[in-house]
Amino acid sequence: MAAANNNDVVIVELDRPRELRFGHKALKRMMAFTGKSVEEIEGDNDFDMEELETIFFHGLSRDAQEHGENLTLDMMEDILDYAPSMGYLMQKMQEAFQIAMRGVEGNTPAAPKTVAPTAKPRRR
């Protein structure tokens, strides 16, 4: 079941509209594969094509799974060819990273729990 209205995904128009999302699993696998931290990946503006394919592979994996596809890294070259430009891919990747790294918006943190003072025994 696709979640086109989810606010934690970025829609990327490729061979079909695909949901780019960097959730916990995608980030963990991407960091293990690249050997870079999220901050290093996000701050790096000098990607080679293989790194870009790897990043998109991990970010698109959940969408592929939800559509019954067996996405492989080898498929990314052909899928990314559908993008109108490299700039488009970079923009969508940045949007997805920003969503993944943002804090919870609109929710006020719960107040810390306090312990009620113990009542002193009454004297008779």
C-alpha positions as CSV (number, residue, x, y, z in Angstrom):
1,M,0.0,0.0,0.0
2,A,1.6,3.2,-1.1
3,A,1.5,6.2,1.1
4,A,1.4,9.0,-1.5
5,N,0.2,11.5,1.1
6,N,2.8,10.7,3.8
7,N,4.7,13.7,4.8
8,D,7.9,11.7,5.3
9,V,8.4,10.9,1.6
10,V,9.5,12.8,-1.4
11,I,7.9,11.8,-4.7
12,V,10.5,11.4,-7.5
13,E,9.2,11.1,-11.1
14,L,11.3,8.4,-12.7
15,D,10.0,5.3,-14.6
16,R,6.9,5.8,-12.4
17,P,6.3,8.1,-9.4
18,R,8.5,6.7,-6.7
19,E,8.6,7.5,-2.9
20,L,12.1,8.5,-1.8
21,R,12.4,8.0,2.0
22,F,15.4,7.8,4.3
23,G,14.0,6.0,7.3
24,H,16.0,4.3,10.0
25,K,16.6,1.1,8.0
26,A,17.6,2.9,4.8
27,L,20.0,5.2,6.6
28,K,21.6,2.3,8.5
29,R,22.1,0.2,5.4
30,M,23.4,3.2,3.4
31,M,25.9,4.1,6.1
32,A,27.1,0.5,6.3
33,F,27.4,0.3,2.5
34,T,29.2,3.6,2.0
35,G,31.2,3.7,5.2
36,K,30.1,7.3,5.7
37,S,28.0,9.0,8.4
38,V,24.7,10.6,7.5
39,E,26.3,14.0,8.0
40,E,29.1,13.1,5.6
41,I,26.7,12.0,3.0
42,E,24.3,14.9,3.4
43,G,27.2,17.5,3.3
44,D,28.9,15.9,0.3
45,N,28.1,17.8,-2.9
46,D,30.6,15.9,-5.0
47,F,28.9,12.5,-5.6
48,D,30.1,10.1,-8.2
49,M,27.4,8.3,-10.1
50,E,27.8,5.1,-8.2
51,E,27.3,6.9,-4.8
52,L,24.2,8.6,-6.2
53,E,22.9,5.2,-7.3
54,T,23.6,3.7,-3.9
55,I,21.9,6.5,-2.0
56,F,18.8,6.3,-4.2
57,F,18.8,2.5,-4.0
58,H,18.5,2.7,-0.3
59,G,16.0,5.6,-0.3
60,L,13.7,3.9,-2.8
61,S,13.9,0.3,-1.4
62,R,10.7,0.6,0.7
63,D,8.7,2.0,-2.2
64,A,9.9,-0.9,-4.4
65,Q,9.0,-3.4,-1.7
66,E,5.5,-1.9,-1.3
67,H,5.1,-2.3,-5.1
68,G,6.2,-5.9,-5.1
69,E,9.5,-5.1,-7.0
70,N,12.8,-6.7,-6.3
71,L,14.9,-3.6,-6.6
72,T,18.7,-4.2,-7.1
73,L,21.5,-1.8,-7.2
74,D,22.2,-2.8,-10.8
75,M,18.7,-1.5,-11.7
76,M,19.4,2.0,-10.4
77,E,21.3,3.2,-13.5
78,D,18.3,2.6,-15.7
79,I,15.8,3.9,-13.3
80,L,17.7,7.1,-12.6
81,D,18.0,7.7,-16.4
82,Y,14.3,8.6,-16.3
83,A,15.0,11.8,-14.3
84,P,14.8,15.0,-16.2
85,S,18.3,16.1,-15.0
86,M,21.0,15.5,-12.4
87,G,19.9,18.7,-10.7
88,Y,16.5,17.2,-10.2
89,L,17.9,14.1,-8.6
90,M,20.1,16.2,-6.3
91,Q,17.2,18.4,-5.3
92,K,15.0,15.4,-4.5
93,M,17.7,13.7,-2.5
94,Q,18.3,16.9,-0.5
95,E,14.6,17.2,0.3
96,A,14.4,13.6,1.5
97,F,17.5,14.1,3.7
98,Q,16.0,17.3,5.2
99,I,12.8,15.4,6.0
100,A,14.7,12.5,7.6
101,M,16.8,14.8,9.8
102,R,14.2,17.3,10.9
103,G,12.8,17.2,14.4
104,V,9.2,16.5,15.3
105,E,7.2,19.5,14.3
106,G,4.0,20.6,16.0
107,N,4.3,18.3,18.9
108,T,5.1,19.7,22.3
109,P,7.3,17.4,24.3
110,A,5.6,15.8,27.3
111,A,6.4,17.4,30.6
112,P,8.7,15.3,32.8
113,K,7.0,13.0,35.2
114,T,7.1,14.3,38.8
115,V,6.8,12.2,41.9
116,A,4.2,13.3,44.3
117,P,5.6,13.9,47.8
118,T,4.8,11.2,50.2
119,A,2.2,12.2,52.8
120,K,3.4,12.5,56.4
121,P,1.5,10.3,58.8
122,R,-1.1,12.2,60.8
123,R,-0.8,12.5,64.5
124,R,-3.7,11.8,66.7
